[in-house]
Amino acid sequence: MKIEVWSDYACPFCYIGKRRLEEALAQFPHKEKVEVEFKAFELDPYAARDTEFTIHELLAKKYGTSVEQAKSMSEGVGAQAATVGLDFKFDTMIPTNTLDAHRLAKFSAAKGKEKEMTERLLSAYFVESKHLGDHETLTQLAVEVGLDETEVRAFLNSDTFTEEVRIDEGEAQSIGVQGVPFFVVNQKYAISGAQPTNVFAGALQKVWEEEHGRSVLQPLGTEQGAACTDSSCDMPDSK
């Protein structure tokens, strides 16, 4: 079974959704047969790498609200994050352009470190207030997951994997992705948003049954229709 996940490293619900998927996978008896692949999606491809604005100020401008209202919105998201063991630090987050972070994730995947790099980038941004647009920061994070520092520096100073990021984003557009996180299971079922853990668990079970055994039949109709058993038949009333 393959799960493709479109997400952005500046998307709080992407981290929350990732955790909920992981919770569902931990309960799934066939989890060793599930492959998870992360796909790039930039919420704001035109975001500046460096900005003087806080995340609250940028959110207020984006949604046309006050800074205090933006802070309240962030607190609500933070409360959801806490339910899956994440402690978001909105007050000190560093807004930035995420293209290089997506490129680094692609580079890491080619080195067999996609899972580790994806988690490290999300934690760095939301929990540790790291600057994901800064090449020194990205290099440090890459080294922490076991990548070669010299190779990473050379890679970041190139445009390698930019096209792959654009391909992911083009694919998202072609299948109608409107927002992230967006999960596609076996190129057959879509899950939009950071759904509850039980939704992911149900999807895993449903796809597994369809692919590896007999599916449970789904009833049609709202009432039990007339039928015969081996001992009797439902007989209509005579009028």
Buried (B, 14 or more C-beta within 10 A) or exposed (E): BEBBBBBBBBBBBBBBBBBBBBBBBEEBEEEEEBEBEBBBBBBBEEBEBEBEEBBBBBBBEEEEBEBEBBBEBBEEBBEBBEEBEBEBEBEEBBBBBBBBBBBBBBBBBEBEBBBBBBBBBBBBBBBEBBBBBBBEBBBBBBEEBEBEEEEBBEBBEEEBBBEBBBEBBEBBEEEEBEBBBBBBBBEEBBBBBBBEBEBBBBBBBBBBEBEEEEEEEEEEEEEEEEEEEEEEEEEEEEE
